[in-house]
Amino acid sequence: AASVSATNNSTPSCHQALREVACTFAFPACELAQARPLCSSMCALQVANNCSASFASQAQPVTNNVCGTVDDSKCIPWTYTGPNRGAWVAGFTISVVFSFLSSIGINLQKKALKQNEVTAHETGTQPMSPFRLPLWTLGFCLIVAGSLLDFIAFGLAPQSLLAPLAALTLVWNM
């Protein structure tokens, strides 16, 4: 029986499918800080589609062990090619923009408060409320818009990539 399966499974597609199954078993994908194995239904389907029926039935105990029992929400599909790098780049870019907008907003608020203080001192009146200063309000809006963008960025890229970018606010202020 072993010679039959060896001759029937000398196809490159069967060898490739078995290599990929073994690779995903040895090196599961890491998404959202958790190891995610190959979906068992996808794994068994690839062996069945690419290898002969006799080999697939003989190898079923091995593929069941290698493919595991995880399915659907906690596994990766056969077509998984890695994390979405485009989303990471978008998240990174959005985070840099947030940092820049936040820095501009803080500086606008600071400038508005200083101007308000100087004007109040020159005229001998009480300083106006910050909410009534257009420049301060613009700075506030930039900070809020930047924070919303940062919230979106954390949905696109991992925290380990974006958290250090928050320090760019200090760089922009220099």
C-alpha positions in Angstrom: 0.0 0.0 0.0 2.9 2.3 0.7 4.3 1.9 -2.8 0.8 2.7 -4.3 0.6 5.9 -2.3 4.1 6.8 -3.2 3.5 6.4 -6.9 0.2 8.2 -6.8 1.5 11.1 -4.7 4.6 12.0 -6.6 2.8 15.0 -8.0 4.3 18.4 -7.2 1.0 19.7 -6.0 0.7 17.0 -3.4 4.3 17.5 -2.2 3.7 21.3 -2.1 0.4 20.9 -0.1 2.1 18.6 2.4 5.0 21.0 2.8 2.7 23.9 3.4 0.6 22.0 5.9 3.8 21.0 7.8 5.1 24.5 7.7 1.9 26.1 9.1 1.9 23.4 11.8 5.4 24.2 12.8 5.1 27.9 12.4 1.5 29.1 13.1 0.6 32.6 12.1 0.7 35.2 14.8 -2.2 37.6 14.5 -3.3 40.0 17.3 -0.6 38.5 19.6 -2.0 35.0 19.4 -0.7 32.0 17.5 -3.3 31.0 15.0 -3.2 27.6 13.4 -4.5 26.6 9.9 -8.2 25.8 9.9 -8.6 22.0 10.1 -11.3 21.9 7.3 -9.0 23.9 5.0 -6.0 21.7 5.8 -7.8 18.4 5.2 -9.4 19.8 2.0 -6.0 20.8 0.6 -4.6 17.3 1.2 -7.7 15.7 -0.3 -7.6 18.0 -3.4 -3.9 17.7 -4.1 -3.2 14.1 -3.2 -4.7 10.9 -4.3 -7.8 9.5 -2.4 -5.8 6.4 -1.2 -3.0 8.6 0.2 -5.5 11.0 1.8 -7.2 8.2 3.6 -3.9 6.6 4.7 -2.6 9.9 5.9 -5.8 10.9 7.6 -4.6 10.1 11.2 -1.4 12.2 10.5 -3.3 15.1 8.9 -5.9 15.1 11.7 -3.0 15.5 14.2 -1.2 18.1 12.1 -4.3 20.0 11.0 -5.7 20.0 14.5 -9.3 20.6 15.5 -9.5 24.4 15.4 -11.9 25.9 13.0 -13.5 29.1 11.9 -12.9 32.1 14.2 -9.6 31.1 15.8 -7.7 29.9 12.7 -6.3 31.2 9.5 -7.5 30.2 6.0 -5.3 28.3 3.5 -5.0 31.4 1.4 -3.5 33.5 4.3 -0.5 35.4 3.1 0.4 37.4 6.3 -0.7 40.6 7.9 -2.1 43.3 5.8 0.9 45.5 5.3 -1.1 48.1 3.4 -3.2 48.7 6.6 0.0 49.0 8.6 1.3 51.7 6.3 -2.0 53.5 6.5 -2.1 53.3 10.3 1.5 54.4 10.5 0.9 57.4 8.2 -2.3 58.4 10.1 -0.5 58.2 13.4 2.3 60.5 12.1 -0.4 63.0 10.9 -2.1 62.7 14.4 1.2 63.6 16.0 1.7 66.6 13.8 -1.9 67.9 14.2 -1.7 67.4 17.9 1.5 69.4 18.1 0.0 72.2 16.0 -3.1 72.3 18.0 -1.3 72.5 21.3 0.9 75.4 20.0 -2.2 77.3 18.7 -3.9 77.0 22.0 -0.7 78.2 23.8 -0.4 81.1 21.4 -4.1 82.1 21.9 -3.8 82.0 25.7 -0.6 84.2 25.6 -2.2 86.7 23.2 -5.3 86.8 25.4 -3.2 87.4 28.5 -1.2 90.2 26.7 -4.4 91.9 25.4 -6.0 91.7 28.8 -2.9 93.2 30.5 -2.7 96.1 27.9 -6.4 97.0 28.2 -6.6 96.4 31.9 -9.5 93.9 31.6 -10.1 90.3 32.5 -8.9 87.7 30.0 -11.6 86.2 27.9 -12.6 82.6 28.3 -10.5 80.3 26.2 -13.6 78.9 24.5 -14.3 82.4 23.1 -10.8 82.6 21.4 -11.0 81.5 17.8 -7.3 80.4 17.7 -7.7 78.4 20.9 -10.9 76.7 19.4 -9.0 75.9 16.2 -6.2 74.3 18.2 -8.8 72.3 20.2 -10.4 71.1 17.0 -7.0 70.0 15.6 -6.3 68.1 18.8 -9.7 66.3 18.7 -9.3 65.6 15.0 -5.8 64.2 15.6 -7.1 62.0 18.4 -9.8 60.6 16.3 -7.3 59.8 13.5 -5.1 58.1 16.1 -8.1 56.0 17.2 -8.5 54.9 13.6 -4.8 54.2 13.2 -4.8 51.8 16.1 -7.5 49.8 14.3 -5.2 49.5 11.2 -1.8 48.8 12.7 -0.5 47.1 15.9 0.1 49.1 19.1 3.7 48.1 19.1 4.3 50.0 15.9 2.2 53.1 16.7 2.8 53.7 20.4 6.3 55.1 19.9 5.0 57.5 17.3 3.2 59.4 20.0 6.6 60.8 21.1 6.8 62.6 17.8 4.6 65.3 19.3 7.7 66.3 21.3 9.8 66.3 18.2 7.4 68.5 16.3 7.4 71.0 19.2 11.2 71.6 19.0 
